[in-house]
Amino acid sequence: YIIFFRYYAFFREATGIAVISRPNISVLPWLEEMVFQCQPHRILAKFAHPLLDLMAAVPYLVHFPLPVLFGAYLLADKRRRPLMLRFFWCAGWVNLSALCIQFVFPTAPPWFTDSAV
């Protein structure tokens, strides 16, 4: 436990995570204004319906088990097994790059921007 805690404390100091900072709340609204000429989350918030909530929740619920299910699909056939290593290698790099982007450029979701003073 002590080794893990010391490594974790070193990691927090080395990456600058030890300093608590607020996420950037101005870049995403600016980017939405540039791309869409509006802020889509404000327009979509006006239309509350359970079916729309379900349609918005499905991608969030599916993106966790989908890579595992696709890996099982690749594992099921002997001809596709060599592709499984390539798939998980690419998925790992995508996750690592997303993590690095979140460390370098933390942002806030739109509802945080709307409630921030």
LUMKOL-356315 format. One record per residue: x, y, z negated of N, C-alpha, C in turn. Coordinates in steps of 0.1 Angstrom, whole numbers, padded with zeros to 4 digits, always signed. Layout:
REM residues N
XYZXYZXYZ
...
REM end
This chain:
REM residues 117
+0008-0012+0000+0000+0000+0000+0009+0013+0000
+0019+0012-0008+0028+0024-0009+0035+0027+0005
+0039+0016+0012+0045+0018+0025+0036+0024+0035
+0023+0019+0035+0013+0024+0044+0011+0039+0041
+0009+0042+0028+0006+0056+0024+0018+0065+0028
+0030+0061+0026+0042+0069+0030+0042+0071+0045
+0040+0060+0052+0040+0062+0067+0029+0071+0071
+0017+0070+0065+0006+0078+0069+0009+0093+0065
+0015+0095+0054+0018+0109+0050+0029+0115+0059
+0038+0107+0063+0049+0111+0073+0042+0114+0086
+0033+0106+0091+0026+0108+0104+0018+0121+0103
+0011+0124+0092+0003+0136+0091+0012+0148+0092
+0024+0148+0085+0033+0159+0085+0040+0161+0099
+0044+0150+0105+0051+0151+0118+0042+0155+0129
+0029+0152+0129+0020+0156+0139+0013+0169+0136
+0014+0175+0125+0008+0187+0121-0007+0185+0117
-0011+0173+0115-0025+0170+0111-0027+0174+0096
-0016+0175+0088-0018+0179+0074-0024+0193+0072
-0022+0201+0082-0027+0215+0081-0042+0214+0087
-0051+0217+0079-0065+0216+0083-0068+0229+0091
-0073+0227+0103-0076+0238+0112-0090+0235+0118
-0096+0246+0121-0109+0245+0128-0108+0242+0142
-0117+0234+0148-0116+0232+0162-0119+0244+0171
-0114+0244+0183-0116+0255+0192-0131+0255+0196
-0138+0266+0194-0152+0267+0197-0155+0276+0209
-0145+0281+0215-0147+0291+0226-0145+0285+0240
-0137+0274+0241-0133+0270+0255-0144+0262+0261
-0151+0253+0254-0161+0245+0261-0173+0254+0265
-0178+0263+0257-0189+0271+0262-0184+0280+0275
-0172+0284+0275-0167+0292+0286-0166+0283+0298
-0161+0270+0297-0161+0261+0308-0174+0257+0313
-0184+0256+0304-0198+0253+0309-0203+0265+0317
-0201+0277+0312-0205+0289+0319-0199+0289+0333
-0186+0286+0334-0179+0286+0347-0184+0275+0357
-0187+0263+0352-0191+0252+0360-0206+0253+0364
-0214+0254+0353-0229+0253+0355-0236+0267+0355
-0229+0278+0353-0235+0291+0352-0246+0292+0341
-0245+0283+0331-0254+0283+0320-0248+0273+0310
-0255+0271+0299-0251+0261+0289-0261+0250+0289
-0259+0239+0295-0269+0229+0297-0275+0223+0284
-0267+0223+0274-0273+0217+0261-0284+0226+0256
-0283+0239+0258-0294+0247+0253-0307+0245+0262
-0305+0243+0275-0317+0241+0283-0323+0227+0280
-0314+0217+0279-0320+0203+0276-0326+0202+0262
-0321+0211+0252-0327+0210+0239-0342+0215+0239
-0346+0222+0249-0360+0226+0249-0370+0215+0252
-0365+0204+0258-0373+0193+0262-0371+0181+0253
-0378+0181+0242-0376+0170+0233-0387+0159+0235
-0382+0147+0238-0391+0136+0240-0383+0123+0237
-0390+0113+0231-0382+0101+0227-0376+0093+0239
-0382+0094+0250-0376+0087+0262-0363+0094+0266
-0363+0107+0266-0351+0114+0269-0340+0111+0258
-0344+0110+0246-0334+0107+0235-0328+0093+0237
-0337+0084+0242-0332+0070+0245-0322+0070+0256
-0326+0078+0267-0317+0078+0279-0304+0085+0275
-0303+0094+0266-0291+0100+0262-0283+0091+0252
-0290+0082+0245-0283+0074+0235-0277+0061+0242
-0283+0057+0253-0278+0044+0259-0263+0044+0263
-0258+0054+0269-0244+0054+0272-0235+0053+0260
-0239+0060+0249-0231+0059+0236-0232+0045+0230
-0243+0039+0231-0245+0025+0226-0238+0015+0234
-0237+0017+0247-0231+0007+0256-0216+0008+0258
-0210+0020+0256-0196+0021+0259-0187+0014+0249
-0192+0010+0237-0184+0002+0228-0184-0013+0232
-0195-0020+0234-0194-0034+0237-0191-0037+0252
-0192-0027+0261-0191-0030+0275-0177-0035+0279
-0166-0029+0274-0152-0035+0277-0150-0049+0272
-0156-0052+0261-0155-0066+0255-0163-0076+0264
-0175-0072+0268-0183-0080+0277-0176-0082+0291
-0170-0071+0296-0163-0073+0308-0151-0082+0307
-0144-0081+0296-0133-0090+0293-0138-0104+0292
-0149-0107+0286-0155-0120+0286-0158-0125+0300
-0164-0116+0308-0167-0119+0322-0154-0123+0330
-0143-0116+0327-0131-0119+0334-0125-0133+0329
-0127-0135+0316-0122-0147+0310-0130-0160+0314
-0142-0158+0318-0151-0169+0322-0146-0177+0334
-0140-0170+0343-0135-0177+0356-0120-0177+0356
-0114-0189+0360-0100-0190+0360-0093-0181+0370
-0100-0178+0381-0095-0170+0392-0094-0155+0387
-0102-0151+0378-0102-0137+0373-0094-0135+0361
-0088-0145+0355-0081-0144+0342-0069-0135+0344
-0061-0136+0355-0050-0126+0356-0054-0112+0356
-0066-0109+0360-0071-0095+0361-0074-0090+0347
-0077-0099+0337-0080-0095+0324-0069-0087+0317
-0057-0091+0319-0045-0084+0313-0044-0070+0319
-0046-0069+0332-0045-0056+0339-0056-0047+0334
-0068-0052+0332-0080-0044+0327-0077-0039+0313
-0073-0048+0304-0071-0043+0290-0059-0034+0289
-0049-0036+0298-0037-0027+0299-0042-0013+0303
-0050-0012+0313-0055+0001+0317-0065+0007+0307
-0073-0001+0301-0082+0004+0291-0074+0010+0279
-0063+0003+0275-0055+0008+0264-0048+0021+0267
-0044+0023+0280-0038+0036+0284-0048+0047+0284
-0060+0044+0288-0071+0054+0289-0074+0058+0274
-0075+0049+0265-0077+0052+0251-0066+0060+0245
-0053+0056+0248-0042+0064+0243-0042+0078+0248
-0044+0080+0261-0044+0093+0267-0056+0102+0261
-0067+0096+0259-0078+0103+0253-0075+0108+0239
-0068+0099+0231-0064+0102+0218-0054+0114+0218
-0044+0113+0227-0034+0124+0228-0041+0137+0232
-0050+0137+0241-0057+0149+0245-0065+0155+0233
-0071+0146+0225-0078+0151+0213-0069+0157+0203
-0057+0151+0201-0047+0157+0192-0042+0170+0197
-0039+0171+0210-0034+0184+0215-0044+0195+0216
-0056+0191+0220-0067+0200+0223-0080+0197+0216
-0080+0198+0203-0093+0195+0197-0104+0205+0200
-0116+0200+0202-0127+0209+0206-0139+0205+0197
-0149+0213+0197-0161+0211+0189-0172+0208+0199
-0182+0200+0194-0194+0197+0202-0203+0210+0203
-0212+0210+0213-0220+0222+0215-0228+0226+0203
-0234+0217+0196-0242+0220+0185-0234+0227+0173
-0221+0224+0172-0213+0230+0163-0211+0245+0167
-0209+0247+0180-0207+0261+0185-0219+0269+0182
-0231+0263+0184-0243+0271+0182-0245+0274+0167
-0241+0266+0158-0243+0268+0144-0232+0276+0137
-0220+0278+0144-0209+0285+0138-0212+0300+0138
-0206+0306+0128-0208+0320+0126-0198+0328+0133
REM end
